[in-house]
């Protein structure tokens, strides 16, 4: 094995392959050290502790600990030689064993989740049975914002209105174009206010949305930082910064909704007044 170690290909490609093997086996349940020891053994067919430790530049005791664990898993065999030599079982068998272990672990986790839900079910039932006197305000960010936006799109019955920067608006309209098409098919009015500039290209998905009579998009003359979405004037969210990661305020509180709705209508009407003014200033043909 010593000769093999000395002649080992240490090119970048070989290192990439080695690291890739370690990552996959780690995801399948081995520790990084166990994965390194197993990969070293299978690369060189067999070896003893000192050779493995020298190859990986680690202490002998760490190799002993990793090999003991690999033996318990049935991934390494001990050969009765002097000194004691170890051999890794074929990679196909190892992959099968690790995958079976991971599947069993997943099944146990699934049972644990069912018990967790069952244990807390009585709390949810109690909370759901209480009538809230005040509407809640929720502050959230990240993936929760996306989930709440999808909820708004899936439950809108009359209107969906939003204000956002062009970057956010473009991404939102293209990502949820199917949901918006479904809304408009059900005669839900969609109004979009953004800050797109004249020289910026319009994606095809937005061009297609604009063909629908229930869809309106207007370009606000000032740069926007505020982001807002209103569903049926019954649920709204607002974010006061264009910076990524800034929390959103979500609410179905009537007072909050009135403020947000009035803000949207003011900005929408302000644009329409400016648009009308510009048309009047244009010379007649």
C-alpha distance (Angstrom), angle and dihedral (degrees) to the residues before:
residue distance angle dihedral
X1 . . .
X2 3.82 . .
X3 3.79 90.8 .
X4 3.78 90.1 48.8
X5 3.80 91.0 51.5
X6 3.80 91.7 50.9
X7 3.80 91.7 49.2
X8 3.79 94.8 42.9
X9 3.81 115.0 134.8
X10 3.81 105.3 -113.4
X11 3.79 97.6 -179.7
X12 3.79 120.1 135.5
X13 3.81 90.0 -104.1
X14 3.81 92.0 55.4
X15 3.80 91.0 48.9
X16 3.81 90.6 49.2
X17 3.80 90.2 52.2
X18 3.80 91.4 47.8
X19 3.81 92.8 49.3
X20 3.80 91.1 46.6
X21 3.81 91.2 54.2
X22 3.80 90.7 49.2
X23 3.81 92.2 50.3
X24 3.82 94.2 49.4
X25 3.81 94.3 47.6
X26 3.80 90.7 45.8
X27 3.82 89.3 54.4
X28 3.81 87.9 49.8
X29 3.80 91.3 58.0
X30 3.81 109.6 -85.2
X31 3.78 121.4 121.0
X32 3.80 115.2 -114.7
X33 3.81 90.2 -107.5
X34 3.82 92.7 50.3
X35 3.79 90.5 48.5
X36 3.82 91.6 50.4
X37 3.80 93.0 49.3
X38 3.81 92.7 46.9
X39 3.83 92.2 46.8
X40 3.80 90.8 49.2
X41 3.81 91.5 50.1
X42 3.79 94.5 48.1
X43 3.80 91.1 45.8
X44 3.80 92.8 54.9
X45 3.85 96.4 31.4
X46 3.82 93.4 -127.5
X47 3.79 142.4 -4.9
X48 3.79 146.9 159.3
X49 3.79 128.5 -104.0
X50 3.80 98.9 -95.5
X51 3.81 92.3 50.8
X52 3.79 92.4 49.7
X53 3.82 91.5 46.7
X54 3.80 91.3 49.6
X55 3.80 92.0 47.4
X56 3.82 92.8 51.1
X57 3.83 94.5 35.4
X58 3.81 92.9 -125.8
X59 3.81 135.8 122.2
X60 3.82 121.3 -81.6
X61 3.81 91.2 -121.6
X62 3.83 90.7 59.8
X63 3.80 90.6 53.2
X64 3.84 91.0 49.0
X65 3.79 90.2 51.8
X66 3.81 93.5 48.8
X67 3.81 94.1 45.2
X68 3.83 91.8 49.8
X69 3.80 88.9 55.4
X70 3.81 92.6 45.4
X71 3.81 90.0 50.8
X72 3.81 91.0 52.7
X73 3.80 88.8 52.3
X74 3.80 90.5 50.2
X75 3.80 93.7 -118.3
X76 3.82 98.2 115.8
X77 3.81 131.1 46.8
X78 3.81 125.9 -153.1
X79 3.81 117.8 -132.2
X80 3.83 116.8 -153.4
X81 3.78 97.8 -126.5
X82 3.78 135.2 124.4
X83 2.97 108.1 -78.2
X84 3.81 97.3 23.5
X85 3.80 110.3 -100.4
X86 3.79 128.1 -156.5
X87 3.78 130.0 -151.0
X88 3.80 129.3 -165.1
X89 3.80 118.5 -131.0
X90 3.85 116.1 -119.8
X91 3.79 115.4 -68.7
X92 3.83 91.9 -121.0
X93 3.81 90.8 60.1
X94 3.80 91.7 43.9
X95 3.80 92.4 52.2
X96 3.81 90.5 49.7
X97 3.82 93.2 49.7
X98 3.81 94.3 46.5
X99 3.80 92.5 46.6
X100 3.82 91.2 49.8
X101 3.82 89.8 50.3
X102 3.80 90.8 49.3
X103 3.81 91.3 48.5
X104 3.80 90.8 51.0
X105 3.81 90.0 48.0
X106 3.80 90.1 51.1
X107 3.81 90.9 50.3
X108 3.82 90.0 52.4
X109 3.79 90.8 48.5
X110 3.80 89.7 50.9
X111 3.80 90.0 54.1
X112 3.79 89.2 47.2
X113 3.82 91.0 52.4
X114 3.80 90.5 51.4
X115 3.81 90.2 51.7
X116 3.81 90.5 46.6
X117 3.80 92.4 52.6
X118 3.79 91.3 44.6
X119 3.81 92.4 50.5
X120 3.79 92.6 52.3
X121 3.79 96.9 37.6
X122 3.79 92.9 94.7
X123 3.81 90.3 56.2
X124 3.82 91.8 52.0
X125 3.80 90.8 47.1
X126 3.78 90.5 51.6
X127 3.81 93.1 48.1
X128 3.80 93.7 46.6
X129 3.80 91.7 50.7
X130 3.80 92.8 57.5
X131 3.81 117.8 88.6
X132 3.79 109.9 -133.4
X133 3.75 114.1 -134.3
X134 3.78 92.6 -159.8
X135 3.77 130.6 41.7
X136 3.77 115.4 -114.9
X137 3.78 126.4 -117.5
X138 3.80 113.9 -150.0
X139 3.79 125.7 -163.7
X140 3.78 114.4 -158.5
X141 3.78 144.6 146.7
X142 3.79 140.9 -178.3
X143 3.79 120.3 37.1
X144 3.82 92.4 -9.9
X145 3.82 89.3 67.3
X146 3.80 90.3 55.5
X147 3.80 92.1 49.1
X148 3.81 92.2 50.1
X149 3.80 91.0 48.5
X150 3.81 90.4 53.0
X151 3.81 88.1 49.2
X152 3.81 89.6 54.2
X153 3.80 91.4 50.1
X154 3.80 92.9 46.8
X155 3.80 95.0 49.1
X156 3.82 103.2 37.8
X157 3.82 111.8 122.7
X158 3.80 104.5 169.8
X159 3.78 112.9 9.4
X160 3.80 145.9 2.4
X161 3.80 117.5 -166.6
X162 3.77 129.3 177.1
X163 3.80 141.9 176.4
X164 3.79 120.8 -162.5
X165 3.78 145.3 136.2
X166 3.80 115.9 -79.5
X167 3.83 92.9 -107.6
X168 3.81 92.1 53.8
X169 3.81 93.1 39.0
X170 3.80 94.2 51.1
X171 3.79 92.4 48.7
X172 3.81 93.0 46.2
X173 3.81 95.6 47.8
X174 3.80 93.6 48.3
X175 3.81 94.4 43.8
X176 3.80 94.3 48.7
X177 3.81 100.0 30.7
X178 3.82 91.9 120.4
X179 3.81 91.8 52.6
X180 3.81 91.1 47.8
X181 3.82 91.5 49.3
X182 3.80 89.0 52.5
X183 3.81 91.0 50.4
X184 3.78 93.0 51.3
X185 3.78 91.2 46.3
X186 3.81 84.8 60.5
X187 3.84 89.2 50.3
X188 3.80 94.8 -105.8
X189 3.81 110.4 155.8
X190 3.82 114.5 -125.9
X191 3.82 119.5 -163.1
X192 3.81 122.4 -178.5
X193 3.81 127.1 -171.7
X194 3.80 116.9 -170.8
X195 3.82 141.2 151.6
X196 3.80 101.7 -117.0
X197 3.81 115.7 157.8
X198 3.81 123.6 -134.9
X199 3.82 95.3 -111.2
X200 3.81 94.7 52.6
X201 3.81 117.0 101.7
X202 3.80 121.4 -117.5
X203 3.84 115.9 -133.8
X204 3.80 117.0 -123.7
X205 3.81 91.8 -115.8
X206 3.82 89.9 62.2
X207 3.80 92.3 43.9
X208 3.82 87.8 56.7
X209 3.81 92.7 47.4
X210 3.82 91.1 52.9
X211 3.80 90.1 60.8
X212 3.81 89.6 69.7
X213 3.83 115.0 90.4
X214 3.81 90.7 -141.9
X215 3.81 91.2 59.8
X216 3.81 123.1 83.3
X217 3.79 126.9 173.4
X218 3.79 124.2 -179.4
X219 3.80 130.5 -174.0
X220 3.80 112.8 -131.4
X221 3.80 112.4 -140.3
X222 3.82 94.1 -133.9
X223 3.79 128.2 63.2
X224 3.79 110.6 -97.5
X225 3.78 128.6 -138.4
X226 3.79 97.7 165.6
X227 3.82 119.8 90.1
X228 3.78 120.6 -162.1
X229 3.82 141.1 166.3
X230 3.82 126.5 -174.2
X231 3.81 125.5 -169.8
X232 3.82 117.9 -160.0
X233 3.82 88.3 -34.1
X234 3.82 84.5 -79.7
X235 3.81 101.7 94.0
X236 3.79 130.0 25.6
X237 3.76 143.0 171.4
X238 3.77 130.2 -161.3
X239 3.80 135.0 -173.5
X240 3.78 120.2 -170.2
X241 3.81 98.5 -156.9
X242 3.80 136.8 54.4
X243 3.80 89.7 -146.1
X244 3.79 112.1 117.1
X245 3.80 113.4 -109.5
X246 3.81 95.8 26.6
X247 3.83 107.9 142.2
X248 3.79 120.9 -108.2
X249 3.80 123.3 -136.6
X250 3.82 111.8 -136.2
X251 3.78 122.7 -172.4
X252 3.78 147.9 154.1
X253 3.80 90.7 -163.8
X254 3.86 108.0 135.0
X255 3.82 94.6 -135.8
X256 3.81 92.3 47.6
X257 3.81 90.0 47.5
X258 3.79 92.4 50.9
X259 3.82 91.6 52.2
X260 3.82 93.6 47.1
X261 3.81 93.8 44.2
X262 3.81 92.1 48.7
X263 3.81 89.5 49.9
X264 3.80 91.5 52.7
X265 3.82 93.9 46.2
X266 3.81 91.5 48.0
X267 3.81 92.9 52.5
X268 3.81 92.3 43.0
X269 3.82 92.4 49.8
X270 3.80 91.4 44.1
X271 3.78 88.7 57.8
X272 3.81 92.2 48.0
X273 3.81 91.1 50.9
X274 3.81 90.6 51.2
X275 3.81 90.5 46.7
X276 3.81 91.2 51.6
X277 3.81 90.7 47.6
X278 3.80 91.9 52.2
X279 3.81 91.4 50.4
X280 3.82 90.9 52.7
X281 3.82 90.8 51.0
X282 3.77 92.7 53.5
X283 3.84 112.6 101.1
X284 3.76 114.9 -108.0
X285 3.77 117.3 -115.0
